Amino acid sequence: MELNLGLIQKLKLLGKFLKHQFEQYQLATKEYEIIQTSYGPIRGCKFNNLYHEYGQYYSFEGIPFAQPPLGELRFRAPKPPEPWKELLDCTRCRSKPIQYDYVTKSVQGSEDCLYLNVYTEKLKSEKPLPVMVWIYGGGFHFGEATRTYYSPDYFMSKDVILVTFNYRLGIFGFLSFDDPNLNIPGNAGIKDQVLALKWIKENIHSFNGDPNNITIFGQSAGASSAHMLTLTEQTRGLFHKVILQSGSVYCKWAYTTNRNLAYKNALHLGYKGPQNDKEIYEFFNKKYPKDLVVADLNVLTKDDLFNWETLNYMPVVEPYDTPDCIATKPYEELVETSWGNKIPFIVGTTSLEGLLYTSLLKKYPFLIDEVSDFVNLLPDKVKTSHNYMNLKEMGLKLKETYFNGHKPNAKEHFNQFLELLSHKMFLHDSWRTIKDRRRYAKNATTYYYSFNFDSEFFNHFRITCCGASLRGVCHADELSYFFYGTVPDKLDMECKEYRCLEQMIGMWYSFALKSEPNCDEIKEVTWQPVDDFKKAPKCLIIDDHLECKEMPAFDTLKIWDAFYDK
């Protein structure tokens, strides 16, 4: 993702970052608590909630759940941490994973990043508390489990334990080689997630958490990760409910089948040797981490972008089996027999996900202007399953549906193209997820939502990504209503944005507590689960007011369905 921010906007973000950091310092107290984990003792501290009405909560940050992935562990599956005897200070978040920061235009973070954070209002209660585990998004290339973006204050209004954790990104988390002697089949970042979940299952009781009531939830790449985690035997029994926010394994960007990426990346870095896994690995392993991050930014070609290959390193289908293997065949093929078909899901999107690509389309208008037959916009699986004449016929259907048969151009059809991208990159894949839940998870409930709340000032991702003048509910706009971070401001508790925040936290907490999201915060409506009938699924529309009705854009999404039928 590109963020083309002006100097004034960057200065505003920097000012908010500094304000947020100072505020977090003020909210921390000098009250400490010691917990014994299975690896050693740790010390956390109390924080005052941003909303003082909610009192205080316990914070344990920077807990190692794996050995630092350095040296021989670079690019490879993580190992459990070495035990310690001395008291470990866990009163602050550790470094985020090494990555490129699109705001500062610099490389930030560290390879030594495998730490998690535990937050709870109560360390003792009559019953252990439900556990919610957050998996951040960021296209598998950026993201972090820190207070900068994911402060826990909103969730700490409830009797719940919130856990956030880092996982490796980019080449460090998703480099893959075919040579089994290297033991780098890929998905190290997903294996980080698995090891974090194993740590949580083993240790969360020490924080008053219920190890038999764990909900994982994530957004974008975090959502596709969560879906992926339901498809591998590595995680059976580690969690009990799932919330997918704007992502699933069906999304085009959820995983890659490109087996030449490492060689392509090496050439870009100056590699002169043959396409040999061992030699490429040795070349990479001698590079400074910063060089590997920067090289990852510039590998995509014009053809890649035109075919909407907007990311490099991502999860893969692993080329051979290992004891910690995530998957050795396409993830879609694992859905039918997934153990996750036995547990409840929430699945949803925002109403205009495609706003995410605003800056990309403005930087590269050829992505609209050079579209002719629309074949490049068809799903990859469809493109590899039909002859060109059939594909042209399908492309014509897209042209008629979104542009009334006109050839699009960036000046006149920008908004229509954003709608097409919303459906292509997010909504239709969420619909495919719902359809397979209907087919294979008939005994487990599935709830579907659309986040349509278009706040003038609180939908921070849209404002940061697209500017304040452009309206619509962008990809990631709902995150402002779950986490307090650098960008959001403290809300007046009487405003409609705060009411929406209360509803989101209430529903997610209710789902974690009792496997269904209906709660006092939304008592004016009943959120009905998806049924088994062949019609548009019931969908909770989250806006100024709540409404449970048929899925938006259903008729248009059926057009995308027809491509697969053919």
ABEGO torsion letter per residue (X at the ends): XBBBBBAAAAAAAAAAAAAAAAAAAAABBABBBBBBBAAEBBBBBBBBBABAAAEBBBBBBGBBABBBBBEAABGBBBBBBBBBABBBBBABBBBBBBBBBAAAGBBBEBABABBBBBBBABABBABBBBBBBBBBBGGGABEBBBAAABBAAAAAABBBBBBBBBBBBEAAAABBBABAAAGBAEGAAAAAAAAAAAAAAAAAAAAGBBAABBBBBBBEAAAAAAAAAAABAAABGABABBBBBGEBAABAAABBABAAAAAAAAAAAGBABBBBAAAAAAAAAABBAAAAAAAAAAABBAAAAAAGBABBBBBBBBABBBAABABABBAAAAAAABAAAABBBBBBBBABAAAAAAAAAAABAAAAAABAAGAAABBAAAAAABBAAAAAAAAAAAAAAAAGGBBBBAAAAAAAAAAAAAAAAAAAAAAAAAAAAAAAAAABBBBBBBBABBBAAABAAAAAAAEAABBEBBBGAAAAAABBBAABBBBBAABAAAAAAAAAAAAAAAAAAAGBABBAAAAABBBBBBBABBBBBBBBBBBABBBBBBBBGAAAAAAAAAAAAX
